[in-house]
């Protein structure tokens, strides 16, 4: 799962586009899901069944488009356009939650619960 919080406006990042990719050993990636965050800034469960397997994954958050649509003042060339977060799944029996705290100029993430 994923949860995006807009630290510039102090609210959930509703209606942000987020893509999820599976990475291969040779560095290529395949998009396996595309989301738009809900009113609470969440994607819901991202991986189901056989897709929820050990390996490397990447979330891509389209932050510049979100902040532009939200009316947050930014530079004409965004400092953060897309924010990629690569993470690994070792045990599909566990819950993997990736929160993103983001503004037009900074971001932070961690493994949530």
C-alpha positions as CSV (number, residue, x, y, z in Angstrom):
1,X,0.0,0.0,0.0
2,X,1.0,3.6,-0.3
3,X,0.0,6.9,1.3
4,X,1.0,10.4,0.1
5,X,0.9,13.4,2.4
6,X,1.3,16.9,1.0
7,X,3.5,18.7,3.5
8,X,3.2,22.1,1.6
9,X,-0.5,22.3,2.3
10,X,-0.7,20.0,5.3
11,X,-3.2,17.5,3.8
12,X,-3.4,14.2,2.0
13,X,-2.3,14.4,-1.6
14,X,-5.6,13.5,-3.2
15,X,-5.7,12.9,-7.0
16,X,-2.0,12.3,-7.5
17,X,-1.0,9.9,-10.2
18,X,1.2,7.0,-9.0
19,X,2.7,4.2,-11.1
20,X,4.1,0.9,-9.8
21,X,6.8,-0.9,-11.7
22,X,8.6,-4.3,-11.2
23,X,12.3,-4.1,-11.9
24,X,14.3,-6.9,-13.5
25,X,17.9,-7.9,-12.7
26,X,19.1,-6.2,-15.9
27,X,17.7,-2.8,-14.8
28,X,14.6,-2.7,-17.1
29,X,11.1,-2.1,-15.6
30,X,7.6,-3.1,-16.4
31,X,4.6,-1.0,-15.2
32,X,2.3,-3.4,-13.3
33,X,-0.2,-0.9,-12.0
34,X,-1.3,2.8,-12.2
35,X,-3.3,4.6,-9.5
36,X,-4.7,8.0,-8.6
37,X,-4.7,8.6,-4.9
38,X,-8.1,8.8,-3.2
39,X,-9.3,11.7,-1.0
40,X,-7.1,10.4,1.9
41,X,-4.0,10.3,-0.3
42,X,-4.0,6.5,-0.5
43,X,-3.7,4.0,-3.4
44,X,-5.3,1.0,-1.7
45,X,-3.7,-2.4,-2.1
46,X,-1.3,-2.3,-4.9
47,X,-0.2,-5.9,-5.5
48,X,-2.5,-9.0,-5.7
49,X,-1.9,-12.7,-6.2
50,X,1.1,-13.6,-8.3
51,X,2.1,-10.0,-8.7
52,X,2.9,-9.9,-4.9
53,X,6.2,-11.7,-5.2
54,X,9.8,-11.2,-3.9
55,X,11.8,-8.7,-6.0
56,X,12.5,-5.1,-6.6
57,X,9.8,-2.5,-7.3
58,X,9.6,1.2,-8.0
59,X,6.8,3.7,-7.2
60,X,6.8,6.8,-9.3
61,X,4.9,9.7,-7.9
62,X,4.0,12.5,-10.4
63,X,4.5,15.3,-7.9
64,X,4.9,18.3,-10.2
65,X,1.6,17.6,-12.0
66,X,-0.1,17.2,-8.6
67,X,1.2,20.5,-7.2
68,X,0.4,22.4,-10.4
69,X,-3.1,21.1,-10.4
70,X,-3.4,21.9,-6.7
71,X,-2.5,25.6,-7.2
72,X,0.7,25.4,-5.1
73,X,3.3,28.0,-6.4
74,X,6.3,26.3,-7.9
75,X,9.1,27.2,-10.2
76,X,8.5,27.1,-14.0
77,X,10.9,24.2,-14.1
78,X,9.8,22.0,-11.2
79,X,12.5,21.1,-8.7
80,X,10.8,17.7,-8.2
81,X,9.0,16.5,-11.3
82,X,8.6,12.8,-10.6
83,X,9.7,11.1,-7.4
84,X,10.8,7.5,-7.8
85,X,11.1,5.2,-4.8
86,X,12.7,1.8,-5.2
87,X,12.1,-0.8,-2.6
88,X,12.4,-4.6,-2.2
89,X,9.9,-7.2,-1.2
90,X,11.5,-10.1,0.5
91,X,8.5,-11.9,2.1
92,X,5.1,-11.6,0.4
93,X,3.5,-12.8,3.6
94,X,4.4,-9.4,5.2
95,X,2.6,-6.1,4.7
96,X,4.6,-3.5,2.8
97,X,3.5,0.1,3.2
98,X,5.4,3.0,1.6
99,X,4.3,6.5,2.8
100,X,5.6,9.6,1.0
101,X,5.7,13.0,2.6
102,X,6.2,15.5,-0.2
103,X,6.4,19.2,-1.0
104,X,7.5,20.9,-4.3
105,X,11.0,21.0,-2.8
106,X,11.5,17.9,-0.6
107,X,10.3,14.4,0.1
108,X,10.8,11.7,2.7
109,X,9.7,8.1,2.9
110,X,10.0,5.1,5.2
111,X,8.7,1.6,5.6
112,X,5.4,2.0,7.3
113,X,3.2,-0.5,9.1
